[in-house]
Amino acid sequence: MKSPVLLLLCLLAVSANAASPVLIDGVDIHTQTDEGVITAGQVLVGEGRILALGREIPVEKIPDNTEVLVLNDSVITPGLFAAYTQLGLTEIDLEATTADANLDAIGIGPAFDVQYGFNPNSTAVAVNAAEGVMYGVLAPQANPDILMGRGAVADYRRGTIVMPHTAMFGSITAAAANTVGGSRAEAIGRLRRNLASLGKARGKNFAPGPGEYSRWAFAALRKHTASKKPFVIEAHRAADIRQLIVLAREYELDLVIRGASEAWQIADDLARSQVAVIIDPLENLPLNFERLGARLDNAAILHDAGVQVAITVNDLHNTRLLRQHAGNAVSYGLPWQAGLAAITRIPAEIFGTPELGHLKVGGRATFVIWSGDPLEITTYPTHILADGEWQSMKSRQTRLFHRYRSLQQGNFKYRF
């Protein structure tokens, strides 16, 4: 394995002529396509695209001015993709002026649009992006409405919104039921009534009653339903998930279940209904009565049944732990490639951005180079490429590390 110093020198040599094509040699390439894994392979990058990849790229395909970066024993994967996060929406959880992911208001629900609160300059964004998190689905958090609003796909390296209105988020958990009187029956009932009322709410004379959505909220819900984009509903009990499957079938919704602690109990139903799930594999404790069936091999059972499984981390400041959580799922039976797919390709597919999450000729030259197995916590990103441009590996945390690594008074500096 190359030393970090040698890797840095190689990168500096390439960066000096960033406009030139770059050939990365000696790496294991996890394409997340039908090509599978290319061991000890090569990737040729130029003009922001992958020009070629394979075990040995023919010499005639390599331009004369190509820079060569040899990284034996390294691993290339697509950038990590968080399927559910508030990274970039919330800076400090307990400081309301920095938290834009939830709305304490009734009647707005589906019209709430988190894309306008995205802050790419958040220090948390830089910390996680430097560890391979390149994309994330910005999602609203729980609020007084069963439907909490619309999410958006963010590109953390570019600091932009890739796709607005990518999904409608909601919840029928016990906590959500408390906002409508305390019963999940009413939570599901209200969701049904809202979907059934979409036509009635179209008229100019529509006047919402107490607790009903505004005309703008109904318009947002109607538009999203017509778009056929996902409805991501948090639910944990198998019984609640069954109710949502029936509802999705009736209203032809693209349903995705988030949380899904007891989803393994109805894995075959989910597979037949083509309902994807977003889970945190480490949430395996019966924290309340709706999670009594939580278990560590949930992801493996769902995958074996044919369910699309995406993995998330319920801690925005540590979204970078996606790969550790995927590794834990692998240790409990999820195939390794499925674990990688759960944090790269599958979220991209679920949320309608199939050009992300995989590596292919002609595709975007956007990927992470790791020092070894990315699902092992002892490895780390050595290089990150976004649309053919080498990215900074610095963040506030790396600067603090270098600032305080020596506490000798003579060497202490206040500047980064």
C-alpha positions, 0 to 999 in steps of 0.5 A: 500500500502506498504511504500517505506522503507518496500518495500526496506527492502523486496527487500534487503532480497530477494537479499541476496539470489538471486539464490533462487526461489522467490515467489512474493505474493499479486500482480495484474498480467497483463499477456498480454496473454489469461490469462488476469489479475490475481488479488491478485495473485502470481508469482514464479520465478527461474533460470531466468524464470517464474516457475508458476503464478496464484491466488494461486500457489499450495504449492507442486510447491513451492521449500522449499528454496523459498524466499517470497516477499509480495507486496500487492496492487502492479501491475506487467506488462511486461517491457515497450517497445518503438516502436520507439526511439533514446534512446542509439543512441543520448546523447545530441541532439545539440552535433553532436559528441553524435548523431549517429541516423542520416546520412547526406549523399546521396546514403547510405539510406537502408544500414545505420545500427544504431545498431553499434552506440548503447551506453548502457552507455548513462546516458539517458538509465539508467534514463529511464530503472530505470522507466521501459523502458526495450526494444526499437526499435532503429531507424534512424532519418530523413536524405536526403534519403527517406529510412533512414536505418535499426533499431534494438531492444535493451535490455536496462537492458542488454545493448545488441542488441536483434535483428538487422535489425528488420525494414527498416525506411523511410519517405514520409512527407513534410520534406522528400519531400524537400530532393527530390525536394519538392513534395511528389509525387516524394518521393513516386515515388522514393520509388517505383523506388527503389523497382522496381530496386532491380533486376537491381541493382543486376548485377556486372556492375550496376553503380548508377546514380546521386542521386541513391543508391549505390550497397551496399544500394540496396543490403541492401534493397533487403535483407530486402525486402526478409526478410519480416520484417517491413517497418516503414514509417512516414506519416501523411496525409490520402492521403499519407497513402493510397498511401503507402497501395497500394505500400505495397500491390504491393510489398508484404511489411509488412507496419507499419505507424509511425506518422499517424496523420490522420490515423483515417480517413482510419482506416478500410482500415488499418485494412483490409490491416493489417497495424499497426501504431505507434503514439504519442497520445499527438501529437494532434495539426495541426502543419502543413498542413499534420496534419490538422486532428490530434485528441486525440482519434486517437488511440481509433478509430484505435483500435476500427477498429481492427488496431494494435496500438503501442504508442511512445514518440517523446522525447528520454530523456523522453521515460519513459513517454510511460505509461503517453501517453498510459494513455492519450490515455485511457482517450480518449477512448482506452481500458485500456488493449489496452493501456498497450498492446501498450507499451508492447506486441504489439511493441514486436509482430510488430517487431518480438520478440514475446517472449517479452511483455507478462508474461507466465509460462516458459517465461523470468522472466522479468517484472516491479512491480509498486506501483499502476496503471502504466498508472497513473503518480503518481505511480512508479516502486518499483522493476524491474526483468530482467531474474530473476535478481533484477535490480538497481533502481539508476540512475544519477537523483536519485543520484543527488536528494540525493546529493542535497536534503539538501543544508545545508553546513555541510551536502553537499558532492561532492561524490555520 
